[in-house]
Amino acid sequence: MLPEIRHIGIVGLGYVGLPLAVAFAQAGFRVTGIDTNAEKVAAVNHCESYIGDIQSTTLTELSRWITATTTFSALDYCDAVVICVPTPLNKDGNPDVSYIIHAVDEVALHLHWNMLIVLESTTYPGTTTEIVLPRLLDRHLEVGKDFYLCFSPERVDPGRKDWTIRTTPKVIGGITPRCLEVGTALYEEIVDTVVPVSSTESAEMVKLLENTFRAVNIALANEMLLICERLGLDAWEVINAAATKPFGFMKFTPGPGVGGHCIPIDPLYLSWKLKSLKFKARFIELADEINSSMPAYWVGKVQDALNSVGKPLKGSWILVLGVAYKPNVNDMRESPALDIMHLLAEKGAEVNYHDPHVPVLWYHSCWMPSIDNLYEALIAADCVVIVTDHAAYDWEKVERLAKVIVDTRNVLNKKGENK
């Protein structure tokens, strides 16, 4: 007989945790969100969403079912807890699992009989068994019998409408078969298709493979841009023509780099793990090198574009259009726009930005607001750099008003050429 789970604790109320809390509440579960950020906790309790994919009206409708707190003691009353904390890289480029460790240590203080713990934070294979499990065994409860531990990688893609938590298949692995059975039963309440795998290590590896696949193929598209430029060819024309093949090809396009929490970071978790096993992940490291070099490539294009009209980059007024890491979201995590802005400023340019989804951003140790009057700025700018192709922009007007344009997304169908 499976343990009854009616009250869920969600540790981490960010881009993964808050949508997950909503999904469980919509399925009839009572949900307690836990976050160390008091502002997020207050926002949830006041039914004010700070995540673009979640409407404040939805939080209002679910206010009977969702509450938030900064204290982990609420887990005493939870039947299951899902950990959705950040897993960034540290200053040396190595995995930083300190958020996981802190969350698990707090969970351990409130671990009780029949409790299910699921880690959703992206991490390297072995984290659940090597870091999480030992911290939960101090209470002398037996995993798979007295409590249950699983890993299930999050697959949230901010801004998507076609794939939701409900419709996106959910991979899960358990420490024991019984753990897997309990975890699968829980997720079947909110997901149409649950995909069980043989171990937590396999589930951890699934997530890294997914994003490594994307990182490597984006790097290939970016390198194809550089190759086609050397050969005097149009990379977008080549890619679009190749994409007409109905089998054996998947379209990826070049751009300013890669952003978001997953693609720039997850493959490096795998690379780091393999280094400890004396194995070099050559594809991963090459892809990171290529993708990381793209902001500098586009800054060079800005310099070339200004030179073509007799202006130096130093002292020029540059307007960056779109700073979120992908279209139609406000997510700034690892956005290549920040690298482009930094490199432009280093070369003496005066840099401003406009983004309808990001009213202010932290830049050069202070808050920079988005330009108020977009069309006046388009006319005044010496060069406009299109970094994020938000649907809200009137691209025909952008093209008409700007003096010089560098289009990193080919959104104007200029095929990478400068105006």
ABEGO torsion letter per residue (X at the ends): XBBBBABBBBBEABAAAAAAAAAAAAAGBBBBBBBABAAAAAAAAAGBBABAABBAAAAAAAAAABBBBABAAAAAABABBBBBBBBBBBAAGBBBAAAAAAAAAAAAAABBBGBBBBBABBBBBGAAAAAAAAAAAAAGBBBGAABBBBBBBBABBBGBAABBAAABBBBBBBABAAAAAAAAAAAAAABABBBBBABAAAAAAAAAAAAAAAAAAAAAAAAAAAAAAAAGBBAAAAAAAAAABABGBBBBBBBAEBBEAAAAAAAAAAAAAAAAAGBBBAAAAAAAAAAAAAAAAAAAAAAAAAAAAGBBABGBBBBBBEABABBGBABABGBAAAAAAAAAAAAGBBBBBBBAABABBBBGGBBBBBBABAAAAAAABABBBBABBBAABBAAAAAAABABBBBAAGAAGAGGBBX
